[in-house]
Amino acid sequence: MIRLFKHYIPNAVLLLGLFDFLLLIAAGELGWLVRAWQIGIDPGDINQRWTPLLIFAALEQTAMIAVGVYGSDALRSMRYAGARLLVAISLGIIALSVVYFLLPGHTLWRSNLLYAMFFAIALLLLVRLLLGGLFGTAAFRRRVLVLGAGARADRLRKLGERQEAGFVIIGYVGMSANPPVIEEAIHRDAIGNLTHHVETLGVSEVVLALEERRNALPLKDLLRIKTTGVHVSEFSTFLERETGRIDLDTVNPSWLIFSDGFSSGQMVSSAIKRLFDIVASLTLLLATAPIVAIFAVLVKLDSRGPAFFRQTRVGLYGQDFSLIKLRSMRLDAEAGGAQWAAEHDPRVTRIGRIIRKLRIDELPQAWTVLKGEMSFVGPRPERPEFVLDLEEKLPFYAERHMVKPGITGWAQINYPYGASIEDSRNKLEFDLYYTKNYTLFLDLLILLQTLRVVLWNEGAR
């Protein structure tokens, strides 16, 4: 993987993205040439239209990222890829039509866009067909040797068997006298020179997956391997990089303290984030005011009670604040006390089901963002009643409150909607990853991917 602004991007995805960008430029140029031929004009030199072509490619690829074209499902399935490419290219064309009015002369003609759209879809599908046999094979994966043959090594084996995995495990080395979980593992005593073994196998990374590190850490071996240029990774760090989450089963306080991350207090990035929150929340409030007003009336007509409701949530540094949303449940939904939401929850009203699926109930939260109690991106704020219970049952739960809560977040785009202790644990692993690796780049990626969640109705309840 390649680390970009503290966030890991698989090599295969980066390579495919580069191919896509070049093909989008080619599609824009082909659209221009066909339109010029159709109306009988000289197409001119390509150097005269680099700016329109780059704008076309950049906006289309942004739309592709937003709708999940580079997600694991789309990379594995041509059906997913085709559907999402159609949506992405269409959204990109709409965005380009708007830019055409804002920047006349700096974009392709609107009459070019139809041709460019069809060329783009054809070329992008073609490259996926050609490279489909290569992605997911060892040619695009790092060659990993696992030191360990127990339960942790078995977890890595299962992770490496996924089609979207960015690595392939080429061997296991048992480091203890305990019976191995991985039967094909070679015991360390059977290997004369571990460094030579690593070089012979062409290993690019060694992962330490020991069950018990006390008196078992092969420091001399690891030092020699490291000095040959082979990357050496600790188990928790490797899982963080490959899964985009922090594994609560293996992580410990010392790892969190000494590993890279937790730099969200940088003044410049915090100031930019706050400026974005102000501008975006104001824009969203003004743009969606008619929609919110219409559904507020529908909520009132559908069931008795106020159209909006306030609920106490836990925010930055554990401080309580009031969150405002359109009411989607009956007025007596929590007459017996705070409850987790459930799938097909009977407390949800008819209009409530609609506004939850469309995320319209979330729109009034922009006011909370404008006040500075929330951000657009961050861990979802939880209720105090649940937080007290979760902090007792889940390690490091309080650490998620070291950043502002958000309307959308890393957990929301990576984990389906859940309402249980186990779901909270899984979401916490993603929230800790965000808290640890926060950058403006990651915020931008989350905002783009949120469009995918809304469009494909992922996680709504």
Secondary structure, DSSP 8 states (H G I E B T S, - for coil): -EEETTEEE-HHHHHHHHHHHHHHHHHHHHHHHHHHHHHT-----GGGGHHHHHHHHHHHHHHHHHTTTTSHHHHH-HHHHHHHHHHHHHHHHHHHHHHHHHSTTSS--HHHHHHHHHHHHHHHHHHHHHHTTTTTSGGGSEEEEEE--SHHHHHHHHHHTSTT-SEEEEEEEE-SSS--SSTT-EEGGG-S-HHHHHHHHT-SEEEE--S--TTT--HHHHHHHHHTT-EEEEHHHHHHHHHSS--TTT--HHHHHHSS---TT-HHHHHHHHHHHHHHHHHHHHHHHHHHHHHHHHHHHHSSS-SEEEEEEE-GGG-EEEEEEE--B-TTTTTTS-----TT-TTB-HHHHHHHHTTGGGTTHHHHHHHTS-EEES-----HHHHHHHHHHSTTGGGGGGS--EEE-HHHHHS----SHHHHHHHHHHHHHHHHH--HHHHHHHHHHHHHHHHTT-S--
